Amino acid sequence: MFIVARFIAGWGSWGFLAVSKPPPGIRGFFVGMNGVNIALGYALASYMGMAFFFAENDTAKWRGPLGLALLWPFMMIAVVFYVPESPRYLLMKGKIEEAREIVYRLHKVKGDPDQEFARSEFYQMQKQTELDRTLEPGWWAMFTKKGYRRRTALAMGFAFIGQSTGVLVINNYGPTLYKTLGYDTKQQLEFQCGWITVGVVFNAVGAMVMDKVGRKPLMLFGVAGCGVCLIIEAALVASFAEAGTNKPGLAAGVAMFYLFLAVYSMGVDVAGVVFYSELFPNHIRAKGVCLSMATVALTDLVYLQATTTAFANIGWKFYLIFIIICAGGTVLMFFVLPETKGVPLEEMAKIFGDIDDVVVFSSDLHVDHNTHQLVVAGRHGKGLEHVATHQGLTPSLEKEIAEHKERETDA
């Protein structure tokens, strides 16, 4: 039943819905909150494992955590009725007015009666979607079209490198690793709870700084930092684990696991969540995220299956695999990773050389504050301007403009 449950959970294993709602300038924070909540889920599971370790009833030790896990699916079902649909998805389905209402409601700017940002953004979404609906959303195009192939390679490549830091090995075999350092069962569980808590905190830190420093610096920092932490960890285990007498050295081993997760959470975890979901165009975004998640799952599967045998036979040398991949991955990603900070999803194609796939640039849109009409300039300011007639004022906007004029007159 666990296998069946995992199969079903995989259908909705990545929350990329959030990427289509926030404005470009704060997209990293809002999508990054997915990483925060994933870490929080791991943390709650660890806390429950620690709590039920002290249960006197053997049956309660395993029934309790499983029973509590039933609460979250019901909570998700309840919440989903209040979550607005992705406006880009609605546009892909031809539901224009419904999509417009969501964009105008979520991206309304207080004090701007013309709502220039929301109207410009929606116009760009709508025109881009008109093109995207004509494109083939097949798997084949993701590997044959140059721009799509590069995006797919970047997403799957970083997914592989990110999991090749060995994070799931440390997570799943944490108690075993702490045992190697000489700690008893209670201490192992305590360390595991503390370790997971670090992930929650530093995922939040990463989400908060991502829109300021960018995706690429965080991702490089994450992979390189994990490699450095593992180098020190391997050295500590090789030097002190077998004898188990150097308490400061063993404590440093635990501290290095904690530092590892802090770096991973800021750079690989939260930045990866954002990167995978914003990289692909509307018509293949779901497939792109699917391939990224499949790469994560398959990479973890290989490492987790090999971990027990590897530690039993080569011990700390198993860390060398992750160290080498982190080193090589950092160098490779330095040269190939693009920066996606602040780029509207509709303009992401320009990063990959597909500039003709961008229908409208946000820099070419503005509102004429005399006529209150949305004006579209020629590409990059060249060519004739025209009024976006089908993107005119809604009754609610007309009312807001009239009220604004009355307030200015009274003042």
C-alpha positions as CSV (number, residue, x, y, z in Angstrom):
1,M,0.0,0.0,0.0
2,F,2.9,2.3,0.6
3,I,4.0,1.8,-3.0
4,V,0.5,2.5,-4.3
5,A,0.3,5.6,-2.1
6,R,3.6,6.9,-3.5
7,F,2.4,6.3,-7.0
8,I,-0.7,8.4,-6.4
9,A,1.2,11.1,-4.6
10,G,3.5,11.4,-7.6
11,W,0.7,12.8,-9.7
12,G,0.8,16.0,-7.7
13,S,4.3,15.9,-6.4
14,W,5.4,19.3,-7.5
15,G,3.5,22.5,-6.9
16,F,4.2,24.6,-10.0
17,L,0.8,26.3,-9.9
18,A,2.3,29.1,-7.9
19,V,4.7,30.1,-10.7
20,S,1.9,31.4,-12.9
21,K,0.4,33.9,-10.4
22,P,3.1,36.1,-8.8
23,P,4.5,39.2,-10.7
24,P,8.1,38.6,-12.0
25,G,9.7,40.7,-9.3
26,I,8.5,38.6,-6.4
27,R,8.0,35.2,-8.2
28,G,11.0,33.7,-6.5
29,F,9.6,34.3,-3.0
30,F,6.1,33.0,-3.7
31,V,7.2,29.9,-5.6
32,G,10.0,29.4,-3.1
33,M,7.4,29.0,-0.4
34,N,6.8,25.6,-1.9
35,G,10.3,24.6,-0.8
36,V,9.6,26.0,2.7
37,N,6.5,23.9,3.0
38,I,8.1,20.8,1.7
39,A,10.8,21.1,4.3
40,L,8.1,21.8,6.9
41,G,6.4,18.5,5.9
42,Y,9.7,16.7,6.5
43,A,10.1,18.4,9.8
44,L,6.6,17.5,11.1
45,A,7.3,13.9,10.1
46,S,10.5,13.9,12.1
47,Y,8.8,15.5,15.1
48,M,6.1,12.8,15.1
49,G,8.8,10.1,14.8
50,M,10.6,11.5,17.8
51,A,7.3,11.9,19.8
52,F,6.0,8.4,19.2
53,F,9.5,6.9,20.0
54,F,8.5,7.4,23.6
55,A,5.1,5.7,23.2
56,E,4.7,2.7,25.5
57,N,2.4,0.9,23.2
58,D,4.3,-0.7,20.3
59,T,1.3,-0.5,18.0
60,A,1.0,3.2,18.7
61,K,4.6,3.8,17.6
62,W,3.7,3.2,14.0
63,R,0.0,3.7,13.9
64,G,0.2,7.2,15.4
65,P,2.4,8.8,12.8
66,L,0.5,7.1,9.9
67,G,-2.8,8.3,11.4
68,L,-1.7,11.9,11.7
69,A,-0.5,11.8,8.1
70,L,-4.2,11.3,7.1
71,L,-5.0,14.9,8.2
72,W,-3.0,16.6,5.5
73,P,-4.7,15.2,2.4
74,F,-8.1,16.2,3.8
75,M,-6.7,19.7,4.5
76,M,-5.4,20.0,0.9
77,I,-8.8,18.9,-0.5
78,A,-10.5,21.6,1.6
79,V,-8.1,24.3,0.6
80,V,-8.1,23.6,-3.1
81,F,-11.7,24.9,-3.4
82,Y,-10.4,28.4,-2.4
83,V,-7.3,28.5,-4.5
84,P,-7.8,30.5,-7.8
85,E,-6.9,28.7,-11.0
86,S,-3.8,29.6,-12.9
87,P,-4.8,32.4,-15.3
88,R,-2.4,31.1,-18.0
89,Y,-4.1,27.7,-17.8
90,L,-7.5,29.4,-18.2
91,L,-6.2,31.3,-21.2
92,M,-4.9,28.1,-22.7
93,K,-8.5,26.7,-22.3
94,G,-10.0,29.8,-23.9
95,K,-11.5,31.1,-20.6
96,I,-10.4,34.7,-21.1
97,E,-12.8,36.6,-18.8
98,E,-12.2,34.2,-15.9
99,A,-8.5,34.6,-16.3
100,R,-8.8,38.4,-16.6
101,E,-10.8,38.6,-13.3
102,I,-8.1,36.6,-11.4
103,V,-5.2,38.7,-12.7
104,Y,-6.9,42.0,-12.0
105,R,-7.9,40.9,-8.5
106,L,-4.5,39.4,-7.5
107,H,-2.3,42.1,-9.1
108,K,-4.3,45.2,-8.3
109,V,-2.1,48.2,-7.4
110,K,-3.5,50.5,-4.7
111,G,-3.6,54.1,-5.8
112,D,-3.4,53.4,-9.6
113,P,-6.9,53.7,-11.0
114,D,-5.7,52.7,-14.5
115,Q,-4.2,49.5,-13.1
116,E,-1.4,49.7,-15.6
117,F,0.6,46.8,-14.3
118,A,-2.3,44.3,-14.2
119,R,-3.6,45.3,-17.6
120,S,-0.2,45.2,-19.3
121,E,0.6,41.8,-17.7
122,F,-2.7,40.3,-18.8
123,Y,-2.4,41.6,-22.3
124,Q,1.1,40.0,-22.5
125,M,-0.3,36.7,-21.1
126,Q,-3.2,36.7,-23.6
127,K,-1.2,37.5,-26.7
128,Q,1.5,34.9,-25.7
129,T,-1.1,32.3,-25.0
130,E,-2.7,32.8,-28.5
131,L,0.7,31.7,-29.9
132,D,1.2,28.9,-27.4
133,R,-2.2,27.4,-28.2
134,T,-1.0,26.8,-31.8
135,L,2.1,25.0,-30.8
136,E,2.4,21.2,-30.3
137,P,2.6,20.4,-26.6
138,G,4.3,17.0,-27.3
139,W,7.3,15.3,-25.6
140,W,9.2,15.1,-28.9
141,A,9.5,18.8,-29.3
142,M,11.2,19.1,-25.9
143,F,14.2,17.2,-27.3
144,T,14.2,18.3,-31.0
145,K,13.7,22.0,-30.9
146,K,16.9,23.7,-29.9
147,G,15.5,26.2,-27.3
148,Y,13.3,23.6,-25.7
149,R,16.1,21.0,-25.7
150,R,18.4,23.4,-23.8
151,R,15.7,24.1,-21.2
152,T,15.1,20.4,-20.7
153,A,18.8,19.7,-20.4
154,L,19.3,22.5,-17.8
155,A,16.3,21.4,-15.7
156,M,17.2,17.7,-15.7
157,G,20.9,18.5,-15.3
158,F,20.4,20.6,-12.3
159,A,17.9,18.2,-10.8
160,F,20.6,15.4,-11.1
161,I,23.4,17.6,-9.7
162,G,21.1,18.8,-6.9
163,Q,20.3,15.3,-5.7
164,S,23.9,14.3,-6.2
165,T,24.8,16.4,-3.2
166,G,23.7,13.3,-1.3
167,V,20.9,15.2,0.6
168,L,18.5,12.3,0.6
169,V,21.2,9.9,1.7
170,I,21.8,12.2,4.7
171,N,18.0,12.6,5.3
172,N,17.0,8.9,5.0
173,Y,20.1,7.5,6.7
174,G,20.6,10.3,9.2
175,P,20.1,8.1,12.3
176,T,22.6,5.6,10.8
177,L,25.1,8.3,10.1
178,Y,24.8,9.7,13.6
179,K,25.2,6.2,15.0
180,T,28.5,6.0,13.0
181,L,29.6,9.1,15.0
182,G,28.8,7.3,18.2
183,Y,25.4,8.7,19.3
184,D,22.6,6.6,20.8
185,T,19.0,6.2,19.4
186,K,17.5,9.1,21.4
187,Q,20.3,11.4,20.3
188,Q,20.0,10.2,16.7
189,L,16.3,11.2,16.6
190,E,17.0,14.5,18.3
191,F,19.7,15.3,15.8
192,Q,17.4,14.3,12.9
193,C,14.7,16.7,14.2
194,G,17.2,19.5,14.5
195,W,18.6,18.8,11.1
196,I,15.2,19.0,9.4
197,T,14.3,22.2,11.2
198,V,17.4,23.8,9.7
199,G,15.9,23.1,6.3
200,V,12.7,25.0,7.1
201,V,14.5,28.1,8.3
202,F,17.0,28.3,5.4
203,N,14.5,27.5,2.7
204,A,12.7,30.6,4.0
205,V,15.9,32.6,3.9
206,G,16.6,31.5,0.3
207,A,13.0,32.5,-0.7
208,M,13.4,35.9,0.8
209,V,16.7,36.8,-0.9
210,M,16.2,35.1,-4.2
211,D,14.5,38.0,-6.0
212,K,17.4,40.2,-4.8
213,V,20.5,38.1,-5.6
214,G,19.0,36.0,-8.4
215,R,18.6,32.3,-9.0
216,K,22.1,31.5,-10.5
217,P,24.2,32.8,-7.6
218,L,22.1,30.8,-5.1
219,M,22.2,27.7,-7.1
220,L,26.0,27.8,-7.6
221,F,26.5,28.7,-3.9
222,G,24.3,25.7,-2.9
223,V,26.1,23.1,-5.0
224,A,29.6,24.3,-4.2
225,G,28.8,24.8,-0.5
226,C,27.4,21.3,-0.2
227,G,30.6,19.9,-1.8
228,V,32.8,21.8,0.7
229,C,30.7,20.6,3.7
230,L,31.0,17.0,2.5
231,I,34.8,17.3,2.1
232,I,35.0,18.4,5.8
233,E,32.5,15.7,6.8
234,A,34.4,12.9,5.1
235,A,37.6,14.1,6.7
236,L,36.0,14.1,10.2
237,V,34.4,10.7,9.8
238,A,37.7,9.2,8.4
239,S,39.7,10.7,11.3
240,F,37.4,10.3,14.4
241,A,34.4,8.0,13.7
242,E,36.2,4.6,14.1
243,A,37.8,5.4,17.5
244,G,34.9,7.4,18.7
245,T,36.9,9.1,21.5
246,N,37.3,12.6,20.1
247,K,34.0,14.2,21.2
248,P,34.7,17.7,19.7
249,G,35.5,16.0,16.4
250,L,32.3,13.9,16.4
251,A,30.3,17.0,17.4
252,A,31.9,18.8,14.4
253,G,30.6,16.0,12.2
254,V,27.1,16.6,13.3
255,A,27.5,20.4,12.9
256,M,28.8,19.9,9.3
257,F,25.6,18.0,8.5
258,Y,23.6,20.9,9.8
259,L,25.7,23.4,7.8
260,F,25.3,21.2,4.7
261,L,21.5,21.4,4.9
262,A,21.5,25.2,5.5
263,V,23.5,25.7,2.3
264,Y,21.5,23.1,0.4
265,S,18.2,24.6,1.4
266,M,19.1,28.2,0.3
267,G,20.8,27.2,-2.9
268,V,19.6,23.9,-4.3
269,D,16.2,23.2,-2.7
270,V,14.3,26.5,-2.8
271,A,16.1,27.9,-6.0
272,G,15.5,24.6,-7.8
273,V,11.8,24.7,-7.0
274,V,11.6,28.1,-8.7
275,F,14.0,27.3,-11.6
276,Y,12.3,24.1,-12.8
277,S,8.8,25.7,-12.9
278,E,9.7,29.1,-14.6
279,L,12.0,27.7,-17.3
280,F,9.4,26.3,-19.7
281,P,6.7,27.9,-21.9
282,N,3.0,27.5,-21.1
283,H,2.2,24.6,-23.4
284,I,5.0,22.3,-22.1
285,R,5.5,23.6,-18.5
286,A,3.8,20.6,-17.0
287,K,5.9,18.2,-19.0
288,G,9.1,20.1,-18.2
289,V,8.4,20.0,-14.4
290,C,7.5,16.3,-14.8
291,L,10.9,15.5,-16.3
292,S,12.7,17.5,-13.6
293,M,10.8,15.6,-10.8
294,A,11.4,12.3,-12.6
295,T,15.1,13.0,-12.6
296,V,15.0,13.9,-8.9
297,A,13.2,10.6,-8.1
298,L,15.4,8.4,-10.3
299,T,18.6,9.9,-9.0
300,D,17.5,9.5,-5.4
301,L,16.5,5.9,-6.1
302,V,19.9,5.0,-7.3
303,Y,21.8,6.6,-4.4
304,L,19.4,5.3,-1.7
305,Q,19.5,1.7,-3.1
306,A,23.3,1.8,-3.0
307,T,23.8,3.6,0.3
308,T,23.7,0.7,2.7
309,T,26.1,-1.4,0.7
310,A,28.4,1.5,0.0
311,F,28.8,2.6,3.6
312,A,29.3,-1.1,4.7
313,N,32.1,-1.6,2.2
314,I,33.8,1.7,1.6
315,G,32.6,3.8,4.5
316,W,33.4,7.5,4.3
317,K,34.7,7.1,0.7
318,F,31.1,7.0,-0.4
319,Y,31.1,10.8,0.1
320,L,33.7,11.2,-2.6
321,I,31.1,10.4,-5.3
322,F,29.0,13.4,-4.1
323,I,32.0,15.6,-3.7
324,I,33.3,15.0,-7.2
325,I,29.8,15.6,-8.8
326,C,29.4,18.8,-6.8
327,A,32.8,20.1,-7.9
328,G,32.1,19.2,-11.6
329,G,28.5,20.4,-11.4
330,T,29.5,23.8,-10.0
331,V,32.0,24.4,-12.8
332,L,29.5,23.2,-15.5
333,M,26.6,25.2,-14.2
334,F,28.7,28.4,-13.9
335,F,29.0,28.4,-17.6
336,V,25.5,27.2,-18.7
337,L,23.0,28.4,-16.1
338,P,21.0,31.4,-17.3
339,E,19.6,34.0,-14.8
340,T,15.8,34.1,-14.8
341,K,15.3,36.7,-12.0
342,G,12.7,39.3,-12.9
343,V,12.0,37.9,-16.4
344,P,8.3,37.6,-17.2
345,L,7.4,34.0,-18.1
346,E,6.2,35.2,-21.5
347,E,9.7,36.5,-22.2
348,M,11.7,33.6,-21.0
349,A,12.3,32.4,-24.6
350,K,14.6,35.3,-25.3
351,I,17.2,33.8,-22.9
352,F,17.4,30.7,-25.1
353,G,17.6,32.5,-28.4
354,D,14.0,32.1,-29.4
355,I,13.2,35.8,-29.5
356,D,10.7,35.4,-32.2
357,D,8.6,33.2,-29.8
358,V,8.0,36.3,-27.6
359,V,4.9,38.0,-28.9
360,V,4.9,41.1,-26.7
361,F,7.6,42.6,-24.4
362,S,6.4,44.2,-21.2
363,S,8.7,47.2,-21.9
364,D,6.5,47.9,-25.0
365,L,3.3,48.3,-23.0
366,H,2.0,51.4,-21.2
367,V,-1.3,53.2,-20.4
368,D,-2.1,56.5,-21.9
369,H,-3.3,58.3,-18.8
370,N,-5.3,60.8,-20.8
371,T,-7.4,58.3,-22.7
372,H,-6.8,55.5,-20.1
373,Q,-6.2,53.0,-22.9
374,L,-3.5,50.4,-23.0
375,V,-1.0,51.3,-25.7
376,V,1.3,48.8,-27.4
377,A,4.5,50.2,-28.9
378,G,6.4,48.5,-31.7
379,R,8.9,45.9,-30.6
380,H,11.6,47.5,-28.4
381,G,10.1,50.9,-29.2
382,K,10.4,50.6,-32.9
383,G,7.5,50.8,-35.3
384,L,4.0,52.2,-34.8
385,E,2.1,52.3,-31.6
386,H,-1.5,51.0,-31.4
387,V,-4.2,50.8,-28.9
388,A,-5.0,47.4,-27.5
389,T,-8.7,47.8,-28.2
390,H,-9.8,44.3,-27.0
391,Q,-7.9,45.0,-23.8
392,G,-10.1,48.1,-22.9
393,L,-11.4,49.2,-19.6
394,T,-13.7,47.0,-17.6
395,P,-16.7,48.5,-15.8
396,S,-15.0,48.2,-12.5
397,L,-11.9,50.1,-13.8
398,E,-14.0,52.8,-15.3
399,K,-15.8,53.3,-12.0
400,E,-12.4,53.4,-10.2
401,I,-11.0,56.0,-12.6
402,A,-14.2,58.2,-12.2
403,E,-13.9,58.0,-8.4
404,H,-10.2,58.9,-8.6
405,K,-11.0,62.0,-10.7
406,E,-13.7,63.1,-8.3
407,R,-11.2,62.8,-5.4
408,E,-8.6,64.9,-7.3
409,T,-11.3,67.5,-8.1
410,D,-12.4,67.7,-4.5
411,A,-8.8,68.0,-3.4
